[in-house]
């Protein structure tokens, strides 16, 4: 993941407020159920290529996962195909660390399926 493709949580919040970004959660359903950014669309990483044409091409595509690893690779792939794509730097962990809200109200950053909690 190149650093220029990463975008800070504060910048993502600005883009969302102005309606200039489409925010896509690439995590598993279980992770999403635990907690998510309001207004994000869920497209699991293994479905991204099949769903690529349904993503709004007139907005900056911002992808996120738990820590930025999965979304970083996905953002690189979209950018390589000519798409304006970024990955939320630090993922949902960074979003929450900055005190930004997630839903549901009692939500938490979930752990990837099949992996032990860190």
C-alpha positions as CSV (number, residue, x, y, z in Angstrom):
1,X,0.0,0.0,0.0
2,X,1.5,3.3,-1.0
3,X,1.3,6.0,1.5
4,X,-0.4,8.4,-0.9
5,X,-3.3,6.0,-1.1
6,X,-3.9,6.2,2.6
7,X,-6.3,8.8,3.9
8,X,-6.7,9.9,7.5
9,X,-9.9,9.5,9.5
10,X,-10.4,13.2,9.7
11,X,-10.1,13.6,6.0
12,X,-12.5,10.7,5.4
13,X,-15.0,12.5,7.7
14,X,-14.6,15.7,5.7
15,X,-15.2,14.0,2.4
16,X,-18.3,12.2,3.8
17,X,-19.7,15.4,5.2
18,X,-19.4,17.0,1.7
19,X,-20.8,13.9,0.0
20,X,-17.6,13.4,-2.0
21,X,-16.8,9.8,-1.0
22,X,-18.2,6.4,-1.1
23,X,-17.1,4.5,2.0
24,X,-16.9,0.7,1.6
25,X,-16.4,-1.7,4.4
26,X,-14.4,-4.7,3.0
27,X,-14.5,-6.8,6.2
28,X,-16.5,-10.0,6.9
29,X,-20.1,-9.9,7.9
30,X,-19.2,-10.9,11.4
31,X,-16.8,-8.0,11.7
32,X,-19.3,-5.6,10.3
33,X,-22.0,-6.8,12.7
34,X,-19.7,-6.0,15.6
35,X,-19.3,-2.3,14.6
36,X,-19.1,-0.1,11.5
37,X,-18.9,3.4,10.3
38,X,-22.4,4.9,9.7
39,X,-23.3,5.2,6.1
40,X,-20.7,2.7,4.9
41,X,-21.5,0.2,2.3
42,X,-20.6,-3.5,2.9
43,X,-18.8,-5.2,0.1
44,X,-16.7,-8.1,1.5
45,X,-13.2,-8.1,0.0
46,X,-13.8,-11.4,-1.8
47,X,-16.8,-9.8,-3.6
48,X,-15.1,-6.5,-4.6
49,X,-14.2,-7.4,-8.1
50,X,-17.7,-8.6,-8.9
51,X,-19.2,-5.4,-7.3
52,X,-16.7,-2.9,-8.7
53,X,-19.0,-1.6,-11.4
54,X,-21.7,-0.9,-8.8
55,X,-19.4,1.5,-6.9
56,X,-20.0,5.2,-7.5
57,X,-17.3,6.3,-10.0
58,X,-18.0,10.0,-9.5
59,X,-16.9,9.9,-5.8
60,X,-13.6,9.1,-4.2
61,X,-13.7,5.5,-3.2
62,X,-12.6,5.0,0.4
63,X,-12.2,1.4,1.6
64,X,-11.7,0.3,5.1
65,X,-11.1,-2.8,7.2
66,X,-10.0,-3.4,10.7
67,X,-6.4,-2.1,10.4
68,X,-5.9,-1.0,6.8
69,X,-4.1,-4.1,5.5
70,X,-6.9,-5.6,3.5
71,X,-8.4,-2.3,2.3
72,X,-4.9,-1.1,1.4
73,X,-4.4,-3.9,-1.1
74,X,-7.9,-3.3,-2.5
75,X,-7.3,0.4,-2.9
76,X,-4.0,-0.3,-4.8
77,X,-5.9,-2.6,-7.1
78,X,-8.6,0.0,-7.8
79,X,-6.0,2.7,-8.4
80,X,-4.1,0.5,-10.8
81,X,-7.3,0.2,-12.8
82,X,-7.6,4.0,-13.0
83,X,-10.0,4.6,-10.1
84,X,-9.7,7.3,-7.4
85,X,-9.3,5.0,-4.4
86,X,-8.0,5.4,-0.9
87,X,-7.7,3.2,2.2
88,X,-8.6,4.5,5.6
89,X,-5.2,4.8,7.3
90,X,-5.2,2.5,10.3
91,X,-8.6,1.2,9.5
92,X,-11.5,1.1,11.9
93,X,-9.1,0.9,14.8
94,X,-7.7,4.4,13.9
95,X,-11.3,5.7,13.4
96,X,-12.3,4.6,16.9
97,X,-9.0,5.7,18.5
98,X,-9.8,9.2,17.2
99,X,-13.1,9.1,19.1
100,X,-15.2,8.9,15.9
101,X,-18.5,7.1,16.3
102,X,-19.4,3.7,15.0
103,X,-22.8,1.9,14.9
104,X,-24.5,0.3,16.7
105,X,-24.0,2.6,19.6
106,X,-22.4,-0.2,21.7
107,X,-20.4,-1.4,18.7
108,X,-16.8,-2.5,18.8
109,X,-14.0,-3.2,16.4
110,X,-14.5,-6.9,15.5
111,X,-11.8,-9.5,14.9
112,X,-11.4,-11.2,11.6
113,X,-13.1,-14.5,11.4
114,X,-10.9,-17.5,12.1
115,X,-8.2,-15.3,13.7
116,X,-7.7,-15.1,17.4
117,X,-8.2,-11.7,19.1
118,X,-5.1,-9.7,19.4
